[in-house]
Amino acid sequence: MASGTSKRSEKKKNKKNPKPNQSWRTAETADRHELYELSVQNVEGEVELVQQFFSDLGEGVCSRIREDFCGTGQFSAAWAKSDPSRSAVGVDLDAEVLEWGRGKLEERLDEETQNRVELLEGDVLQVTGNPVDAVLATNFSYYLFKTRSELKNYFMTARKHIRPGGIFIMDAYGGSESFEEQEEERDLDGFIYVWDQNHYNPITGDVINHIHFRFPDGTEMNKAFTYEWRLWTLPELQELLLEAGFRSVNVYWEGTIEEGDEEGEGDGEFKQTRVGEACQGWIAYLVAQP
Ligand SMILES: C[S@@+](CC[C@H](N)C(=O)[O-])C[C@H]1O[C@@H](n2cnc3c(N)ncnc32)[C@H](O)[C@@H]1O
């Protein structure tokens, strides 16, 4: 793909347009956690990616995972559901989102599967427990660590929670447009998702991003979520993972749709490579071996 083209998989959520009869959602009645899941997450796709990464780089079987910054725990639920031998522990600081997620577990999973998912309230830097086969830090949540020493400390902590032969999986985003202050809208199922790159400070690398939701009746859920992050780059992340003691770091880069309506966008297939493309927007995965 040539430099300057756009590539953005958005983790490939539904890109449906709101249909005229789908105007039941309004800012007042909608649930922000449900909208977040509908807009941002593609947990079934991510389960497949974890399997792919583990078969490439892990040893043995990947059964137990830890989902750091788990939010609603939707990935943990999908992981447990994908195979009866699998279990997950999700960790998040926010009691409110965890409570919402625990309520959802009952809807999403039968009783036996629910027993294989634990959603823990706690700080990813403090949580203890037996080492797992894989730790995941996705949806860029670890960008909240804004200095090299804070992020290295988190990577060292994550490493301690991974058994020998296990893996650490993170996603990252970037591209020329990620340094711009701009809004991007996507029409989804009866609502519009807005990714608002509200502020970027080139001196510190700090960004402030908001998620807003807009509805067919003209109402808006403004700043439904706000993230104050440092926009880390892939070379910085790879170096810090190695400094934190990981023995290897692999970058998985997304392929490109070559023709049709979505030409130039990400195709959802990630492959290990040392050469990326200078796209306007990209999402990649880093997979580190302890
Ligand atoms: C970008 S959201 C991602 C949520 C989740 N990964 C998802 O995809 O739905 C970031 C989450 O990290 C949590 N968080 C922030 N700092 C944390 C910490 N030190 N330990 C655990 N969770 C934390 C927040 O409460 C929030 O739910």
Ligand as a Chemical Component Dictionary entry (heavy atoms), coordinates in Angstrom:
data_LIG
# 
_chem_comp.id                   LIG 
_chem_comp.type                 NON-POLYMER 
_chem_comp.pdbx_formal_charge   0 
_chem_comp.three_letter_code    LIG 
# 
loop_
_chem_comp_atom.comp_id 
_chem_comp_atom.atom_id 
_chem_comp_atom.alt_atom_id 
_chem_comp_atom.type_symbol 
_chem_comp_atom.charge 
_chem_comp_atom.model_Cartn_x 
_chem_comp_atom.model_Cartn_y 
_chem_comp_atom.model_Cartn_z 
_chem_comp_atom.pdbx_ordinal 
LIG C1  C1  C 0  -10.081 2.006  27.146 1  
LIG S1  S1  S 1  -11.008 1.267  28.480 2  
LIG C2  C2  C 0  -10.926 -0.346 27.882 3  
LIG C3  C3  C 0  -11.935 -1.223 28.428 4  
LIG C4  C4  C 0  -11.852 -2.650 27.921 5  
LIG N1  N1  N 0  -10.526 -3.130 27.621 6  
LIG C5  C5  C 0  -12.704 -2.811 26.755 7  
LIG O1  O1  O 0  -12.206 -2.972 25.667 8  
LIG O2  O2  O -1 -13.934 -2.753 26.928 9  
LIG C6  C6  C 0  -9.836  1.387  29.786 10 
LIG C7  C7  C 0  -10.229 0.682  31.091 11 
LIG O3  O3  O 0  -9.065  0.629  31.936 12 
LIG C8  C8  C 0  -9.466  0.780  33.281 13 
LIG N2  N2  N 0  -8.279  1.168  34.053 14 
LIG C9  C9  C 0  -7.617  2.335  34.038 15 
LIG N3  N3  N 0  -6.516  2.276  34.840 16 
LIG C10 C10 C 0  -6.479  1.028  35.359 17 
LIG C11 C11 C 0  -5.593  0.352  36.250 18 
LIG N4  N4  N 0  -4.504  0.952  36.751 19 
LIG N5  N5  N 0  -5.868  -0.932 36.575 20 
LIG C12 C12 C 0  -6.971  -1.539 36.091 21 
LIG N6  N6  N 0  -7.843  -0.944 35.221 22 
LIG C13 C13 C 0  -7.612  0.319  34.873 23 
LIG C14 C14 C 0  -10.592 1.791  33.221 24 
LIG O4  O4  O 0  -11.430 1.698  34.350 25 
LIG C15 C15 C 0  -11.298 1.396  31.906 26 
LIG O5  O5  O 0  -12.368 0.519  32.146 27 
# 
loop_
_chem_comp_bond.comp_id 
_chem_comp_bond.atom_id_1 
_chem_comp_bond.atom_id_2 
_chem_comp_bond.value_order 
_chem_comp_bond.pdbx_ordinal 
LIG C1  S1  SING 1  
LIG S1  C2  SING 2  
LIG S1  C6  SING 3  
LIG C2  C3  SING 4  
LIG C3  C4  SING 5  
LIG C4  N1  SING 6  
LIG C4  C5  SING 7  
LIG C5  O1  DOUB 8  
LIG C5  O2  SING 9  
LIG C6  C7  SING 10 
LIG C7  O3  SING 11 
LIG C7  C15 SING 12 
LIG O3  C8  SING 13 
LIG C8  N2  SING 14 
LIG C8  C14 SING 15 
LIG N2  C9  SING 16 
LIG N2  C13 SING 17 
LIG C9  N3  DOUB 18 
LIG N3  C10 SING 19 
LIG C10 C11 SING 20 
LIG C10 C13 DOUB 21 
LIG C11 N4  SING 22 
LIG C11 N5  DOUB 23 
LIG N5  C12 SING 24 
LIG C12 N6  DOUB 25 
LIG N6  C13 SING 26 
LIG C14 O4  SING 27 
LIG C14 C15 SING 28 
LIG C15 O5  SING 29 
# 
